[in-house]
Amino acid sequence: MRVKFEKQLTDLNDELIHMGSMIEQAIEMSISALVRQDEDKARKTIMFSDEIEHMEKEIENRCFRILLSQQPVAGDLRRVSSALKMVTDMKRIGDFAGDISEISLNLLGQEYIKKLDHLTKMAKETTVMVINSIEAFVQEDVVLAGEVIKSDDIVDELFLTVKDELIDLILKNPENGSQATDMLMIAKYFERIGDHAENIAKWVIFSVTGKKE
C-alpha cells in the first residue's frame, strides 16, 4: 500500500513540476510580448492561461483521489493538502500573465513613455521565485522556501520604484496618464505574481513542518 502511495506522490510531484514549467513560460511570454510589442505572443499567452487552468483541475483531481483512496497520515495529509492550495496560487499566476498580455495588446503601436528595465527585472525575479518554490516542495526544502519568501521583498521594491517613476511622468505631462496607468497595472500584476509565489513557499514550509508562516 505504501509503495502505491509513494508512486502517487511521485506522479503528483511530476505534475506540479510540469505546471510550474507552464507558468514559467507564461511569465516569460508575457514580458516578451510587452517588450517586443508582439501581438501573436500576447494572444498565445492569453490562450496558454486556459491550459494552465486545465492543469490545475487535473492536479486537484489527483489530490482528491489520493485523499479518498489512501487516507494518509498527518505528514502525508499535509503534503497533499498543501499541493491543493499551491495549484490555486499557480493558476492565479497564469491568470496574471494573461492579464499582462491583455494590456500589451492595448499598448500595441505606442511608443513607451519609460524604459521597461524594472518590469523585466520583476519578470525575472518572479520567474525564479516560481521555479524555486516548486523545487522546494518537491525536495521538501524549507531553506529554499525561505529564500523565496525573502525574494518577495525585491519584487515589492521594484514595484515601488516603477510606481514612483510613473507618478513622476504623469506630473511632468498629464498626457502620459493613460499609458502610465497601464504600466502600473502590469507592475502590479508582477507584484501579485510574487505574492503568489511567496504563498506557495509558505505552503511548502507548512507541508514539511506543520507550521504556516
N, C-alpha and C positions, 0 to 999 in steps of 0.2 A: 504493500500500500504506500509506504514511504517513497519507494522508487518512483511510483507513478506520480506522486505529488511533486517530487523534485523535477520530474520531466515537465510537469505543467508549469512550474515556476520558471524553468529554463525557457519554455516557449513564451511565457509572459514577458520575460526579460528581452527576448528577441523582438517581440512585437513593440515593446517600448523603445528599443533602440531604433527600430525602423521608423516609428512615428517621430522620434527625436530627429532623425535624419531628414524627414519630410519638413518639419517646422524649421530646421536649419536652412534647408533650401528655400523655403518660403520667405524667410527674413532676407536671405541673400538676393533673391529675385526682386523683392520689393525695393531694396535700396538701389539695385542696379537699374531697375525700371525708372526710378526717380532721377538718378544721376544722368542716365543716358537719354532720358525722355523717350523711352522705348514702349510704345503703345502695346505691341504684341506681348512683351514680357509682363507688363502690368496686367493685362487681361488673363494671361496664363496663371499669374499669382492668385488672382481672384478665384479662378476656377479650381486652383490647387487647394484652396481652403475647404472646398467641398470634399475632396479626397481625404483631407486630414480629419474632417468631421466623421466620415465613414470609418476611418481607422479608430477613432475614439470609441465608436459604438462596438466595433469588433473586440477591442480590448475590454470594454465594460462587460460584454457578454462572457468573455473568457473568465474574468474575475468572478462573476456571479456563478458560473459553472463550478469553479474551484471551491467557492464558499459553500455551495449546496451539496457537492459530491464528497468533499474531503473533511468537512468540519474541522478546520485547522485549529491548533492550539494557539496560545496568546501571541507568541512571536510571529508565527506564520500568518495569523489573522491580521496583525498589524501590517505586515508586508503587503498582503493582498488589498486590504482596505486603503492603504497609502497609495497603491497603484491606481485605485479607483479615483482618488482625489487628484492625483497627478495628471491623469489624462484630461480632466476638466480644464486644468491650467494650460496644458499643452494645446488643447483645442482652441482656447481663447487666444493663445499666441498666434495660431494660424489665422484666426479671425482678424487680429490686428494687422498682420502682414497684408491681408486682403484689403483692409481699410486704408492702409498707407498707399496701396496701388490705386485704389479708387480716387484718392486725392491727386496722385500722379497724373491720372487721366485728365483731371480738371486743369492741371498746370501745363499740359502739352502746348508747345509753341511759345510759351512765355520765357522771357529772359529772367533768370533767377535774381532776386534782389540781394542775395548773400551767397557766399560760398557754402558748400554742403559738407565741409570737413567735419564739423561737430556731429552732424547727423550720421555720416559714415562711421565715425568713431562709436556712436551709440549702437549702430547696427552690428559692428564688430564685437563690442563688449557684450551685447545681449546674446549674440550667437555663441560666444564662448561660454556664457553662463548657462545657456540651454544644454550645450554639449556636456559640460561638466556636471550639471545636475542629474542628467540621465546616467552618466557614468558612475556618479556617486551612489545612485540607487542600485545599479547592477552590482557594483563592487562592495556595497554596504560601507561606504567610506564617509564617515561623519566629518573628517577633517576637510575633505574636498567639498562637502556640502557647506561647511562653514566658510570656505573661501568664496563660494558662490554668493552667499549671503552678504559678505563684505563687499563683493564687487558691485552690488546694487548701489552703493554709495557713489561709485564712479559714474554710473548712469544718471543718478539723480543730479550730480554736479554738472554733467554735460547738459542736462535738460535746463537747469537754471541759467547756464551760460547762453544757450540758444534763446531762451525766453527774454533775457536781458538785451541781447543783440537785436531781437525783433522789435521789442518795445522802443528801442533807440531809433530803429529805422522808421517806425511809424511816426515818432515825434519829429523826425527830420523831414519827413514827407508823408502826409496822410494818405497819398495815393498808393503807398506801399501796403496799406491796411489789409486789403483782400488777400494778397499772396502771403503776407506775414501771418495772417490767421491760419491759412492752410499749412504753412511751415510749422507753426506752433502745434497744430493738431498732429502732424507727423511726429514731431519730437515727443509729444505726449503719448502717442501710441508706442513709441520705442521705450519710453519710461515705464509704461504699463507692461510691456513685454518683460522688462527687467523685473518688475514686481512679481509677475507670474513665475519666472524662473526662480526667484527667491522663494516663492511658495513651495515649488517643487523640492528645493533643497531642504526646506523645513519639514516637509513630509518624509524626506529621506531620514532625517535625524529622528523623527518620531518612529519611523519603521524600525530603526536599529535600537533606539534607547527607550522607547515608550514615552518620551518627553517631547512635547511640542514647544518649539521656540516661541 
